[in-house]
Amino acid sequence: MSQACCRHCGSPLEHTVIDLGHQPPSNAYLTPEQLAEPEITYPLKVFVCGQCWLVQLPAHASAEQLFTADYAYFSSTSSSWCAHAERFVAAAVERVVLGAESQVVELASNDGYLLQYVQQRGIPCLGIEPTHATAEAARALGIPTIERFFGVALAEELVAEGKAADLVVANNVLAHVPDINDFVAGIARLLKPAGRASIEFPHLLRLLEGNQFDTIYHEHYSYLSLRVVQRIAKLAGLEVVDVEEIPTHGGSLRVWLASQGAAVDTEAVARVMAEEAAAGLESLEAYQGFQQRAEAAKHALLEFLLQARREGKRVLGYGAAAKGNTLLNYTGIRADLLPAVADRATSKQGKLLPGSHIPVISPEQLQAESPNALLVLPWNLIEELREQIPERDLVTAIPVLKRWQPLLAPSTLH
């Protein structure tokens, strides 16, 4: 097998950040009938490029293989994520001065979770979403949606059709694209001369600080710092003009891009850059010990579930999130230790988690099971879930094992 090369600068990838073994794609949920078929796994081994410092997974599977027509992630399932989108739209309308003559394009628009708020304000919008099920859900809301992967070619077509954008929104998609240079160059082509692009992505610095190894999965090709995004943007003719630190996904950045020569908020950009430099993100030392911290979290979770089993306690999972599948497959947890995982998304109910083959049930089925505790797999939604299920003992495994006391009842797992 030939050596993998950096998807930004083309240099050989020689430095390992973490190895989580072989795993199936985290969103490849199975039907019961598919259990009789072979299940494909790929290496989940992350590298850092020693030249441009992009942290990345080699593209073992193509985007078409990972983001299939029946892709099961629907953004609107999370009420807190929709609220985040609504707040963003309100702020962006003021910042970019959007109105009835403007054009907003969202890349990876999913089920219309964000563009619905643009549409409600009477602002023309367009979604670009390659997965059929979510694109159909957006169109059901009346949001025009193109089912294609985005890059320079599609941007050229849209500009030729008079659909150049005043605002391009790309939330949690930059990490998902194998050809990151083409994607960012497409944004540059799609923007009007005075247009702006807003890109949100989990911050590499927070991933390392928070031991968030479960956010690594095959759909996430890249793990990004502001400095690296600045380099990629510059190659495409764009400039980082501002950055906001936001709490989503365990700590993310919202980066504002514009054509080169636009005014830069140097204070905000310089502050984040300085923090990244202080953490040594462009040195190999920053990544030392990450593997060992992941192993410690793995062992603590296994010990917790084994002890609960010895005591006759019943622990179920909550939230069939992609990050949860990385965690379960890395730890080797199966249905003997975690008999089921509940999820509000009907697209996942009745299916089985990839790799672990743990069944996905509805929240109503979970209530009937009366578990002693719930392992919350999407730990970034813990506060939202504490409000939704205040009577349950909740447990999270990242960054370290933590038990959350129920809001309405005494703990039952002591």
N, C-alpha and C positions, 0 to 999 in steps of 0.2 A: 504494500500500500504506500502510495506517495505521501510525502509530508504535507500536512495542511499548511495553507498560507493565509495571512491576514486579509480579511475582506476589505480593509480600507487601503492599506499601503502595499500589500502583496508580499511582505516579508515572511520568511518561514516562522511557524509557531513552535517555539522550543521550550517555553516556560509554563508549567502546569500550575494553575491556581487551586483547583480542587477536582477530585475524581469521585463521582457519585455512582459509579458502576454502570452497567447496562440497564436501560429502562425503556419501556414503550413510551410513545408520545403521551403527554399528560392529559390531553383532551380526547384521546381515542377510547371513549367509553364503549363498552361491549354490550351487545344484546345476549340473552341467555343462549341463543342458537350459536353465537360466535365462539362460545367456549370450546366447541369441538374442533375449532380451526387453530392453526399455528398463530402465535402472537409475535409480531416483529418488535425487536428491541434494538436500540442504538446506544453507542457510548454516550455517557453524560459526563464528559470530561472538559473542563473549562481551561482555556489558555489565556495568557496575556502576551500581547505582541511587544517584544523588546525594543521596537523602533518607534511606533506611534502610540503604544500603550493602550490600544483598544483591547478590552477583556471580552472574550468571545468563545462560542462553541463552533467547531467546524460544522458545516452544513451537511450532516449525514443524511437528512431527509429534506426533500424540497418543500417549498411553501405549499405547493399544490397537494402534497401528501399530508401535510399537517393541518392545513385550513380547508377542510373538506366541506362538501355541500351540507352535511348534517352536523357541522361544528356546533357544539352544545353550549357554548358560553354566550349568554344573553345579558348585556350590561344592565338592563332595566330590572333585573332580579334584585339588585341591591338598591334599597331606598337611599342609603347614604351616598352612593355613587351618583345617583340621579340628582340629589340635592347639590352635590359638588359641581355637576355639569350646569345646573341652573344658575348657581352663583357665578361660575366662570362666564357664562353667556352674558349675564347682566353687566359684569365688569368689562368684558371685551367690547360690548356695544359702545360703552363710553370711551374706552381707550382708543379704539380704531375708528370711532365715529361712524357706526354702521346705520344704514337706513334702507328705505325701500328701493334705492338705486344700487345698493351694494350687492356683492356676491360672496357668500360664505361656502367654502368647500371643506368637508371633513373627510379625512383619510382614515380608513378602518372605522366607519361610522356605526357599525354593529346594527342594533335594532332601532336606531333613531333616538336613543336615550338622551343625546345632547341636541341634535338638530331640531327636535320637537320644540325646544325653547327658543331657537332662532326663528322657526316658522311662526310661533305664537306672536312674535314681535313684527310680523309682516316683512321679514327680511328674506330675500331669495336665497335658497340654499341647495346644496347638492351633496349627497353622500357617495363615497367610494367604498364599497364593501365586497370583498371577494367570496364570502360564504353565503350560500343561497338562503339558508333558513333565516338568518338574521336580516339579510337584505329584504326578504319577503315581509318580515315583521315591520321593517321601516316603511316599506311601501304601503302597508296596511294603514299606517298613520298618515299617509299622503305625502311622504317625504321622497322626492325623486332620488333614486339610488342606482348607481352603476355597479354591476357585479364583475369587477375586474381587480387585478393587482395593480398598484400604482407605481409609476416610474416616469421617465422622461417621455416615452412614447405616448402614454395616455395624456400627460400634461400638454403635449403639443397638439393633440386632437382637441382637447377642451379649449385651448386658447384659440385655435382656428374656428371653433364654433361660437366664439364670443363669450366664453365662460371663464375668463381670467378672474382671479380671486382677489378681493380686498383683504380677506382673512382666510388662511388655511389653518385648520385645526388638526393636530395629530397627537391624540392622547394615547399613551401606552401602545404605540405601534412601531416607533423607531427601532426598538429592540427586537421586533418581530420580523424585520426584513433582511433577507440574506444579502441582497445587493444594496448596501446602505448608501454607497456613493450615488447610484442611480436614483434612489428614492429621494435623497436630499436635493440632487440636481433637478428632479422633477418638481419639487416644491419651488425652487428658484425660478423655473420656467413658468409655472402656473401663476405666480404672484404678479399683480399689477405693479408698476414702478414704485408706488408709495404703499404697497400692500405690506401686511405683516403675517408671519406664521407663528403659531403657538404650539410648542411641542412639550408634552409631559412624558417623563420617564422616571422609573425608580433610580435613585441616585446610588451609584456604585459605592460611594463612601458610607452611606447608611446601610447598605447590604453587608459590608464587611463589619461595621461596628455592631450591627444588630444580629450577626450570625444568621442572616437570612438566606441560608443555602437552599431552602426549599423554594425560593423564587427562581431557581435555576431549572429550566426545562427546555426541551428541544425547540419549542416555539419561540423561545427567547434566544436569538442568535447572539445578541450583544448586551453588554453590561456597562453602562455609560457614565462617564464623568463629564463635567462641564468643559474641561480643557479639551478632551477628545472630541466632543460635539463641536466645539469651536473650530478645530482643525478640519473636520469633515465639512462643516458649513463653508469655511473659507475656500475650500477646493471647488465648491459649487457656486461661488460668487455671492455668498450670503455672509452676514455679520451677526454675531450675538449682540443684541442691543439692550437686553435686560434679562434678569433671571429672578425667579421667585422660589423660595423654599416652601414646599407644601407638605402636609402630613400624610397624604395618600400612599398606600402600598408600603407602609413602613418608613416613609421619607422619600419624597420625590422632588424633582426640579421641574419648574415650568420655564422653559427657555423661549424668549421672544427673538425671532429672526427677521431681518430686513435686508434689502439689497445693500451691498457694501457702500459705505459713505454716509449711512444714516447715523443719527446721533446715538451715542451709547451711554447707558446709565453705568458709568465706570465704577461707582461705589458698590452697587450690588454685585456686579460681575467680579470685581476685584476681591470682594469679601469671600465669595465662594471659591474662587481660584486660590486664594491664600489658604483657605481651610484644606483644600485638596492637596496643596503643596506641603502643608505642615504634616499631613497624614502620609506623605511619601507615595502617593498613588502612582507616580512614575518612577518607582523603584521596586525591585523584587521583594524587598523587605516588607512592604505593606501586605503581602499576601501570605507571609509565613504564619503558620499557626491556624489558618482558616480550616484546614482539613481536620485538625485535632479538635477544634471547637465544634465542628459538625458531628464528629464521632461522640463527643461528650453528650450532646443533645440527643443523639440516637440512643445511647445507652440509658440515659435517664428516662426517656419515654418507654423503652422496653421494660425497664425495672418497674415503672409505675403500673403498666398494664399487667405484667406478670403478678405483681403483688395484689392488684385488684382481683385477679382471677383466683389466686390462692384464698382470698377472703370471701369468695363467692359474690363479689360485686360485679354488676353489669355496666360496662362502659360502652357507649355508642359514639359515633362520630357525628359532627354537624358541619355541613358545608363541603360539598363535593368539588372543591376548588382544585385547579391545576397544581398549586403549590402543595396541597395536601397529598396529591398522588406522588409527587417527588419525595415527600417525607415518608410516606408509607412504603414505597418501593425501596428507598434507601435503607430503611430500618428492617425491611423484610416482614412487616406486620401484615397478617392475613386475617380472615374472618374468625379464626379461633380466639384471637385477642380483641378484635373489633368487629362484632358480627354484622354491623350495618352502619351506613352513613346517611343522614337525612339531608335533603336539599329542597329548597323551594322551587327550583327550576323543573317544570314538568318535563322538559327535554331530557333530563338526566334520570328521572324516576323510573324504576323498573329496569334500569341498566346496571352494569357492574363496572367498578372502577378498573382502569387499565392496570395490568400487572398483578395487583393484589386480589382482584376479582371479588371485592367486597360489594354486596348489593347496595344500591341507592334507593332509599325509601322516602316517602313524603313526611313532612313535619307531623301530620296527623297520625301516621303510623308510628312515628317515634314516641309521641305522647302515650299511645297505647302500650308501648313496650315498658314504660316507667323505668328508664335506666337510672342507676345511682349517680352517674356523671356523664358529661359529654366532652369529648375531645374536639375542640374547635380547630378545624384545619385552616380556615382563612383567618388567622390570628389578627390580621389588620382590621377586621370587622368586629373585634371582641366587644367594644362598647355598644355597638348597634345590636349585637346578639344578646348582650346582657339585658337590654331593654325588651327585646322580643320574647325571651324565655327567662324571665326573672326568677323563676322558682327552681332552676336547675343549678347544680354544681357544674362549673365550666373549668376546663383545663386547656392550657396552651403549651406547646412544646418549644416555641421559638421566642426569644433567643435561648432561654433556659426553661425548664419545666416550671409552670406556675399554675396554682389552683386559685380560681376566682370564686369567692363566696357568693351564694345566691342572694339576690336582692330582696326576695320575699319569703324565704324559708331557711331553716338551719341546714347546715351542711350534712350530708348523709354518707360521705366517703372518708370518714376518719376512724 
